[in-house]
Amino acid sequence: MCATSEKIRTVRLYGRLGARFGRRFELAVASPAEAIQALCVLLAGFKRELIESRDKGVTYAVFVGNRNLIKEELELPPGRGEIRIAPVLVGNKRGGVLQTILGAVLVVVGAAISYFSAGSLAAVGVGMMQMGAAMMLGGVVQMLSPQPRGLSSKDSPQNGASYNFNGPVNTSAQGNPVPLLYGEMLIGSAVISGGIYAEDQV
């Protein structure tokens, strides 16, 4: 690394890292990745804390000034801002686990009722087993399927203009409010529904 690109930079730790290892460090580093490597060498247990925190549902975001860096930007020179490392909660895909476990319990209880009642409560046991199997299947599907994104209050930046209608960008995301117009329209429209009908000319 070129010595001219390395200057003394302030590295701040937040959350559990800051409480355990200290909040402020002055390091001669050329990039945020190098700052993290330096902290791993200088602070006993820092690297282990970074690795094990993922199992606890915590990951870390790296900021330079107010800008949150993506993984590819960690090797780049940070500019003039402070390097800040802050904890971020990670959402583990645990949706459906409870439903699957509850379904398995219902199947076992239903089988036990059917077996130990000598047939007198077999209908109840079979019903419980069917309900448990359905819950297990639903839980597995819930674990495998992606989580739906919430409704966005703004349109996505990839939302392009349609050449079927006049005006600027005239499509909107699902769930956005639809304006009610009285009088002449001097602005872009929000198309609720549109279609193309093709037929052969005779």
MIDOSE-1310 file (N, C-alpha, C; in nm, 2 decimals, decimal comma, always signed):
residues 202
mcat	+0,09/-0,12/+0,00/+0,00/+0,00/+0,00/+0,09/+0,12/+0,00; +0,05/+0,22/-0,07/+0,13/+0,34/-0,08/+0,12/+0,42/+0,05; +0,24/+0,47/+0,09/+0,24/+0,54/+0,22/+0,17/+0,67/+0,22; +0,16/+0,73/+0,10/+0,09/+0,86/+0,09/-0,06/+0,85/+0,10
seki	-0,12/+0,73/+0,08/-0,26/+0,71/+0,09/-0,30/+0,68/+0,24; -0,21/+0,64/+0,32/-0,24/+0,61/+0,46/-0,22/+0,74/+0,54; -0,33/+0,77/+0,61/-0,32/+0,88/+0,71/-0,39/+0,84/+0,83; -0,38/+0,92/+0,94/-0,44/+0,89/+1,06/-0,59/+0,91/+1,04
rtvr	-0,67/+0,81/+1,07/-0,81/+0,82/+1,05/-0,88/+0,78/+1,19; -0,99/+0,84/+1,21/-1,07/+0,81/+1,33/-1,16/+0,69/+1,30; -1,16/+0,59/+1,38/-1,25/+0,47/+1,37/-1,33/+0,47/+1,49; -1,46/+0,47/+1,48/-1,56/+0,47/+1,59/-1,63/+0,34/+1,59
lygr	-1,65/+0,28/+1,71/-1,72/+0,16/+1,73/-1,85/+0,19/+1,81; -1,96/+0,13/+1,77/-2,09/+0,15/+1,84/-2,14/+0,02/+1,89; -2,24/+0,03/+1,98/-2,31/-0,09/+2,03/-2,22/-0,17/+2,12; -2,23/-0,30/+2,11/-2,16/-0,39/+2,19/-2,01/-0,38/+2,17
lgar	-1,97/-0,36/+2,04/-1,83/-0,35/+2,01/-1,77/-0,23/+2,08; -1,83/-0,12/+2,08/-1,78/+0,00/+2,15/-1,78/-0,02/+2,30; -1,88/-0,08/+2,35/-1,88/-0,10/+2,50/-1,77/-0,20/+2,54; -1,74/-0,30/+2,46/-1,64/-0,40/+2,50/-1,50/-0,36/+2,47
fgrr	-1,47/-0,30/+2,35/-1,34/-0,27/+2,30/-1,30/-0,12/+2,31; -1,39/-0,04/+2,33/-1,36/+0,11/+2,33/-1,43/+0,17/+2,21; -1,46/+0,30/+2,22/-1,54/+0,37/+2,12/-1,46/+0,44/+2,01; -1,34/+0,48/+2,04/-1,27/+0,57/+1,94/-1,12/+0,52/+1,93
fela	-1,08/+0,51/+1,80/-0,94/+0,47/+1,77/-0,89/+0,56/+1,66; -0,76/+0,58/+1,67/-0,69/+0,66/+1,57/-0,59/+0,56/+1,50; -0,62/+0,53/+1,37/-0,54/+0,43/+1,30/-0,49/+0,49/+1,17; -0,36/+0,44/+1,13/-0,31/+0,48/+1,00/-0,35/+0,37/+0,90
vasp	-0,46/+0,39/+0,84/-0,52/+0,29/+0,74/-0,56/+0,36/+0,62; -0,56/+0,28/+0,51/-0,60/+0,34/+0,38/-0,74/+0,30/+0,33; -0,81/+0,22/+0,41/-0,94/+0,18/+0,37/-1,02/+0,12/+0,49; -1,15/+0,12/+0,49/-1,23/+0,06/+0,60/-1,19/-0,09/+0,62
aeai	-1,17/-0,16/+0,51/-1,13/-0,30/+0,53/-1,00/-0,32/+0,61; -0,90/-0,23/+0,58/-0,78/-0,23/+0,65/-0,80/-0,19/+0,80; -0,89/-0,10/+0,82/-0,92/-0,06/+0,96/-0,98/-0,18/+1,04; -1,06/-0,26/+0,98/-1,12/-0,37/+1,05/-1,01/-0,48/+1,07
qalc	-0,92/-0,50/+0,97/-0,81/-0,59/+0,99/-0,72/-0,54/+1,10; -0,69/-0,41/+1,11/-0,61/-0,36/+1,22/-0,67/-0,38/+1,35; -0,80/-0,36/+1,36/-0,87/-0,38/+1,49/-0,87/-0,52/+1,53; -0,88/-0,61/+1,43/-0,87/-0,76/+1,46/-0,73/-0,80/+1,52
vlla	-0,63/-0,73/+1,47/-0,49/-0,76/+1,52/-0,47/-0,69/+1,66; -0,51/-0,57/+1,67/-0,48/-0,49/+1,79/-0,57/-0,53/+1,91; -0,69/-0,57/+1,89/-0,78/-0,60/+2,00/-0,81/-0,75/+2,02; -0,77/-0,80/+2,13/-0,80/-0,95/+2,15/-0,95/-0,97/+2,16
gfkr	-0,99/-1,07/+2,08/-1,13/-1,11/+2,08/-1,22/-1,03/+1,98; -1,16/-0,93/+1,92/-1,24/-0,85/+1,82/-1,29/-0,93/+1,70; -1,20/-1,01/+1,65/-1,23/-1,09/+1,53/-1,34/-1,20/+1,57; -1,32/-1,26/+1,68/-1,42/-1,36/+1,73/-1,55/-1,30/+1,75
elie	-1,56/-1,18/+1,81/-1,69/-1,11/+1,83/-1,76/-1,08/+1,70; -1,68/-1,04/+1,59/-1,74/-1,02/+1,46/-1,80/-1,15/+1,41; -1,73/-1,26/+1,42/-1,77/-1,38/+1,36/-1,89/-1,44/+1,44; -1,88/-1,44/+1,57/-1,99/-1,50/+1,65/-2,12/-1,41/+1,66
srdk	-2,11/-1,29/+1,63/-2,23/-1,20/+1,65/-2,33/-1,24/+1,54; -2,29/-1,29/+1,43/-2,39/-1,33/+1,32/-2,48/-1,44/+1,38; -2,43/-1,53/+1,46/-2,52/-1,63/+1,52/-2,62/-1,57/+1,62; -2,59/-1,45/+1,67/-2,67/-1,39/+1,77/-2,77/-1,29/+1,70
gvty	-2,77/-1,29/+1,57/-2,86/-1,21/+1,50/-2,82/-1,06/+1,48; -2,68/-1,04/+1,49/-2,63/-0,91/+1,47/-2,52/-0,91/+1,36; -2,53/-0,82/+1,27/-2,42/-0,79/+1,18/-2,38/-0,65/+1,19; -2,28/-0,61/+1,11/-2,23/-0,47/+1,13/-2,23/-0,40/+1,00
avfv	-2,27/-0,27/+1,01/-2,26/-0,18/+0,89/-2,15/-0,09/+0,91; -2,08/-0,06/+0,80/-1,96/+0,03/+0,80/-2,00/+0,16/+0,73; -1,98/+0,27/+0,80/-2,01/+0,40/+0,74/-1,89/+0,48/+0,73; -1,88/+0,57/+0,63/-1,78/+0,67/+0,62/-1,86/+0,80/+0,61
gnrn	-1,84/+0,88/+0,71/-1,93/+1,00/+0,73/-2,07/+0,95/+0,75; -2,16/+0,99/+0,66/-2,30/+0,95/+0,67/-2,33/+0,84/+0,57; -2,24/+0,80/+0,49/-2,26/+0,71/+0,38/-2,24/+0,56/+0,42; -2,34/+0,48/+0,40/-2,33/+0,34/+0,44/-2,26/+0,27/+0,32
like	-2,15/+0,20/+0,35/-2,07/+0,13/+0,25/-2,13/-0,01/+0,22; -2,12/-0,05/+0,09/-2,15/-0,18/+0,05/-2,02/-0,26/+0,06; -2,03/-0,39/+0,04/-1,91/-0,48/+0,06/-1,80/-0,44/-0,04; -1,84/-0,41/-0,16/-1,73/-0,38/-0,26/-1,66/-0,25/-0,23
elel	-1,72/-0,16/-0,15/-1,66/-0,03/-0,12/-1,56/-0,03/+0,00; -1,55/-0,15/+0,07/-1,47/-0,15/+0,19/-1,32/-0,14/+0,15; -1,28/-0,18/+0,03/-1,14/-0,18/+0,00/-1,10/-0,04/-0,06; -1,20/+0,05/-0,09/-1,17/+0,18/-0,15/-1,13/+0,28/-0,04
ppgr	-1,05/+0,38/-0,08/-1,01/+0,48/+0,02/-1,14/+0,55/+0,07; -1,14/+0,58/+0,20/-1,27/+0,63/+0,26/-1,29/+0,78/+0,24; -1,20/+0,85/+0,19/-1,23/+1,00/+0,19/-1,19/+1,06/+0,32; -1,26/+1,17/+0,35/-1,22/+1,25/+0,47/-1,30/+1,21/+0,60
geir	-1,41/+1,14/+0,58/-1,50/+1,12/+0,69/-1,44/+1,01/+0,79; -1,50/+1,01/+0,91/-1,47/+0,90/+1,00/-1,52/+0,77/+0,96; -1,45/+0,66/+0,99/-1,50/+0,53/+0,97/-1,57/+0,49/+1,09; -1,70/+0,45/+1,07/-1,79/+0,41/+1,18/-1,84/+0,27/+1,16
iapv	-1,83/+0,19/+1,26/-1,88/+0,05/+1,26/-2,00/+0,04/+1,36; -2,12/+0,01/+1,31/-2,23/+0,01/+1,39/-2,31/-0,12/+1,38; -2,37/-0,18/+1,48/-2,44/-0,30/+1,48/-2,57/-0,28/+1,40; -2,61/-0,39/+1,33/-2,74/-0,39/+1,26/-2,81/-0,53/+1,29
lvgn	-2,93/-0,52/+1,33/-3,00/-0,65/+1,36/-3,03/-0,72/+1,23; -3,01/-0,85/+1,23/-3,03/-0,93/+1,11/-3,16/-1,01/+1,12; -3,25/-1,01/+1,02/-3,37/-1,08/+1,03/-3,34/-1,23/+0,98; -3,35/-1,32/+1,07/-3,33/-1,46/+1,03/-3,46/-1,51/+0,98
krgg	-3,46/-1,59/+0,88/-3,58/-1,64/+0,82/-3,64/-1,75/+0,91; -3,71/-1,71/+1,01/-3,76/-1,81/+1,11/-3,91/-1,82/+1,10; -3,97/-1,75/+1,00/-4,12/-1,76/+0,98/-4,16/-1,90/+0,95; -4,25/-1,96/+1,02/-4,30/-2,09/+0,99/-4,24/-2,20/+1,07
vlqt	-4,14/-2,17/+1,15/-4,08/-2,28/+1,24/-4,18/-2,32/+1,34; -4,24/-2,22/+1,41/-4,34/-2,26/+1,52/-4,45/-2,33/+1,46; -4,50/-2,29/+1,34/-4,61/-2,36/+1,28/-4,58/-2,50/+1,25; -4,46/-2,53/+1,20/-4,41/-2,66/+1,17/-4,40/-2,75/+1,29
ilga	-4,35/-2,69/+1,40/-4,33/-2,77/+1,52/-4,47/-2,80/+1,58; -4,56/-2,70/+1,58/-4,70/-2,72/+1,63/-4,77/-2,83/+1,55; -4,75/-2,83/+1,42/-4,81/-2,93/+1,33/-4,76/-3,07/+1,37; -4,63/-3,08/+1,39/-4,57/-3,21/+1,43/-4,63/-3,26/+1,56
vlvv	-4,64/-3,17/+1,65/-4,70/-3,21/+1,78/-4,85/-3,25/+1,76; -4,92/-3,19/+1,68/-5,06/-3,23/+1,66/-5,07/-3,37/+1,59; -4,97/-3,39/+1,50/-4,97/-3,53/+1,44/-4,94/-3,63/+1,54; -4,85/-3,61/+1,63/-4,81/-3,71/+1,73/-4,93/-3,73/+1,83
vgaa	-4,99/-3,62/+1,87/-5,10/-3,63/+1,97/-5,22/-3,70/+1,90; -5,25/-3,67/+1,78/-5,36/-3,73/+1,71/-5,33/-3,88/+1,69; -5,21/-3,92/+1,66/-5,17/-4,06/+1,65/-5,19/-4,13/+1,78; -5,14/-4,07/+1,89/-5,15/-4,13/+2,02/-5,30/-4,14/+2,06
isyf	-5,38/-4,04/+2,03/-5,53/-4,05/+2,07/-5,59/-4,17/+1,99; -5,56/-4,18/+1,86/-5,62/-4,29/+1,78/-5,57/-4,42/+1,83; -5,45/-4,44/+1,87/-5,39/-4,57/+1,91/-5,44/-4,61/+2,05; -5,44/-4,51/+2,15/-5,47/-4,55/+2,28/-5,62/-4,55/+2,32
sags	-5,70/-4,49/+2,23/-5,84/-4,49/+2,26/-5,91/-4,62/+2,20; -5,84/-4,70/+2,14/-5,89/-4,83/+2,08/-6,00/-4,80/+1,99; -5,99/-4,70/+1,91/-6,09/-4,67/+1,81/-6,20/-4,58/+1,84; -6,23/-4,56/+1,98/-6,34/-4,48/+2,02/-6,33/-4,33/+1,98
laav	-6,20/-4,28/+1,98/-6,18/-4,14/+1,95/-6,09/-4,13/+1,82; -6,10/-4,24/+1,74/-6,02/-4,24/+1,62/-6,05/-4,12/+1,52; -6,17/-4,08/+1,51/-6,21/-3,97/+1,42/-6,14/-3,84/+1,47; -6,14/-3,82/+1,60/-6,07/-3,70/+1,66/-5,92/-3,71/+1,63
gvgm	-5,86/-3,82/+1,65/-5,72/-3,84/+1,63/-5,68/-3,82/+1,48; -5,76/-3,88/+1,39/-5,74/-3,86/+1,25/-5,75/-3,71/+1,21; -5,85/-3,65/+1,26/-5,87/-3,50/+1,23/-5,75/-3,42/+1,28; -5,70/-3,45/+1,40/-5,58/-3,38/+1,45/-5,46/-3,41/+1,37
mqmg	-5,44/-3,53/+1,32/-5,33/-3,57/+1,24/-5,34/-3,49/+1,11; -5,46/-3,48/+1,05/-5,47/-3,41/+0,92/-5,44/-3,26/+0,94; -5,50/-3,21/+1,05/-5,47/-3,06/+1,08/-5,32/-3,04/+1,10; -5,26/-3,13/+1,17/-5,11/-3,12/+1,20/-5,03/-3,13/+1,07
aamm	-5,07/-3,22/+0,99/-5,00/-3,24/+0,86/-5,01/-3,11/+0,77; -5,13/-3,05/+0,77/-5,15/-2,93/+0,70/-5,07/-2,81/+0,76; -5,07/-2,81/+0,89/-4,99/-2,70/+0,95/-4,84/-2,72/+0,93; -4,79/-2,84/+0,93/-4,65/-2,87/+0,90/-4,62/-2,83/+0,76
lggv	-4,70/-2,87/+0,66/-4,68/-2,83/+0,52/-4,68/-2,68/+0,50; -4,78/-2,61/+0,57/-4,78/-2,47/+0,56/-4,66/-2,40/+0,62; -4,61/-2,45/+0,73/-4,49/-2,40/+0,79/-4,37/-2,41/+0,70; -4,35/-2,53/+0,64/-4,24/-2,55/+0,55/-4,25/-2,46/+0,43
vqml	-4,37/-2,44/+0,37/-4,38/-2,35/+0,26/-4,35/-2,21/+0,30; -4,39/-2,17/+0,42/-4,36/-2,04/+0,47/-4,21/-2,02/+0,49; -4,14/-2,12/+0,54/-4,00/-2,11/+0,55/-3,92/-2,10/+0,42; -3,98/-2,17/+0,32/-3,91/-2,17/+0,19/-3,94/-2,05/+0,10
spqp	-4,06/-1,99/+0,12/-4,10/-1,88/+0,03/-4,04/-1,75/+0,08; -4,02/-1,66/-0,02/-3,96/-1,53/+0,02/-4,07/-1,44/+0,09; -4,02/-1,35/+0,18/-4,11/-1,26/+0,25/-4,15/-1,15/+0,15; -4,28/-1,12/+0,15/-4,33/-1,02/+0,06/-4,28/-0,88/+0,11
rgls	-4,25/-0,79/+0,02/-4,21/-0,66/+0,05/-4,33/-0,58/+0,09; -4,32/-0,49/+0,19/-4,43/-0,40/+0,22/-4,46/-0,31/+0,11; -4,58/-0,25/+0,12/-4,62/-0,15/+0,02/-4,52/-0,03/+0,03; -4,47/+0,01/-0,08/-4,39/+0,13/-0,09/-4,47/+0,25/-0,11
skds	-4,43/+0,36/-0,04/-4,51/+0,48/-0,06/-4,46/+0,56/-0,18; -4,35/+0,52/-0,24/-4,30/+0,59/-0,36/-4,27/+0,49/-0,47; -4,26/+0,54/-0,59/-4,24/+0,45/-0,70/-4,09/+0,41/-0,71; -4,06/+0,30/-0,77/-3,92/+0,26/-0,78/-3,85/+0,34/-0,88
pqng	-3,72/+0,35/-0,87/-3,64/+0,43/-0,97/-3,64/+0,37/-1,10; -3,66/+0,24/-1,12/-3,66/+0,17/-1,24/-3,79/+0,19/-1,32; -3,89/+0,26/-1,26/-4,02/+0,28/-1,32/-4,00/+0,37/-1,44; -4,01/+0,32/-1,56/-3,99/+0,40/-1,68/-4,12/+0,45/-1,73
asyn	-4,11/+0,54/-1,83/-4,23/+0,59/-1,90/-4,29/+0,49/-2,00; -4,42/+0,50/-2,01/-4,49/+0,41/-2,11/-4,51/+0,50/-2,23; -4,49/+0,44/-2,35/-4,51/+0,51/-2,47/-4,66/+0,49/-2,52; -4,74/+0,43/-2,44/-4,88/+0,42/-2,48/-4,96/+0,54/-2,44
fngp	-4,92/+0,61/-2,34/-4,99/+0,73/-2,30/-4,90/+0,85/-2,29; -4,95/+0,97/-2,29/-4,87/+1,09/-2,29/-4,83/+1,12/-2,15; -4,73/+1,21/-2,14/-4,68/+1,25/-2,01/-4,55/+1,19/-1,96; -4,50/+1,23/-1,85/-4,38/+1,17/-1,80/-4,41/+1,03/-1,74
vnts	-4,33/+0,99/-1,65/-4,36/+0,86/-1,59/-4,50/+0,85/-1,54; -4,57/+0,75/-1,60/-4,72/+0,75/-1,57/-4,76/+0,61/-1,52; -4,67/+0,54/-1,46/-4,71/+0,42/-1,39/-4,68/+0,44/-1,24; -4,75/+0,37/-1,16/-4,72/+0,39/-1,01/-4,73/+0,25/-0,95
aqgn	-4,66/+0,24/-0,83/-4,66/+0,11/-0,76/-4,79/+0,08/-0,71; -4,81/-0,05/-0,69/-4,94/-0,10/-0,64/-4,95/-0,05/-0,49; -5,07/+0,00/-0,46/-5,10/+0,04/-0,33/-5,09/+0,19/-0,31; -5,03/+0,26/-0,41/-5,02/+0,41/-0,40/-5,16/+0,47/-0,41
pvpl	-5,17/+0,59/-0,35/-5,30/+0,66/-0,37/-5,32/+0,71/-0,51; -5,45/+0,71/-0,55/-5,49/+0,75/-0,69/-5,55/+0,89/-0,67; -5,50/+0,99/-0,74/-5,56/+1,12/-0,73/-5,69/+1,13/-0,81; -5,78/+1,20/-0,76/-5,91/+1,23/-0,82/-5,91/+1,37/-0,88
lyge	-5,93/+1,38/-1,01/-5,91/+1,50/-1,08/-6,04/+1,57/-1,11; -6,05/+1,70/-1,09/-6,16/+1,78/-1,13/-6,11/+1,89/-1,22; -6,15/+1,90/-1,34/-6,10/+2,00/-1,44/-6,00/+1,94/-1,53; -5,92/+2,03/-1,59/-5,82/+1,99/-1,69/-5,70/+1,93/-1,62
mlig	-5,64/+1,84/-1,69/-5,52/+1,77/-1,63/-5,40/+1,84/-1,70; -5,31/+1,90/-1,61/-5,19/+1,96/-1,66/-5,06/+1,88/-1,62; -5,08/+1,77/-1,55/-4,97/+1,70/-1,50/-4,97/+1,55/-1,55; -4,87/+1,48/-1,52/-4,86/+1,34/-1,56/-4,97/+1,26/-1,49
savi	-5,01/+1,15/-1,56/-5,13/+1,07/-1,51/-5,08/+0,95/-1,43; -5,16/+0,89/-1,35/-5,14/+0,77/-1,29/-5,23/+0,67/-1,34; -5,19/+0,58/-1,43/-5,27/+0,49/-1,50/-5,31/+0,37/-1,41; -5,44/+0,36/-1,39/-5,49/+0,25/-1,30/-5,49/+0,12/-1,38
sggi	-5,53/+0,12/-1,50/-5,54/+0,00/-1,58/-5,52/+0,03/-1,73; -5,45/-0,05/-1,80/-5,43/-0,03/-1,94/-5,41/-0,16/-2,01; -5,45/-0,16/-2,13/-5,43/-0,29/-2,21/-5,42/-0,26/-2,36; -5,38/-0,36/-2,43/-5,37/-0,35/-2,58/-5,46/-0,45/-2,64
yaed	-5,54/-0,41/-2,73/-5,63/-0,51/-2,80/-5,58/-0,52/-2,95; -5,54/-0,63/-2,99/-5,49/-0,65/-3,13/-5,59/-0,73/-3,21; -5,61/-0,68/-3,33/-5,70/-0,76/-3,42/-5,65/-0,74/-3,56; -5,68/-0,83/-3,64/-5,64/-0,83/-3,79/-5,73/-0,73/-3,86
qv	-5,66/-0,65/-3,95/-5,74/-0,57/-4,04/-5,78/-0,64/-4,16; -5,91/-0,62/-4,20/-5,96/-0,69/-4,32/-5,95/-0,61/-4,44
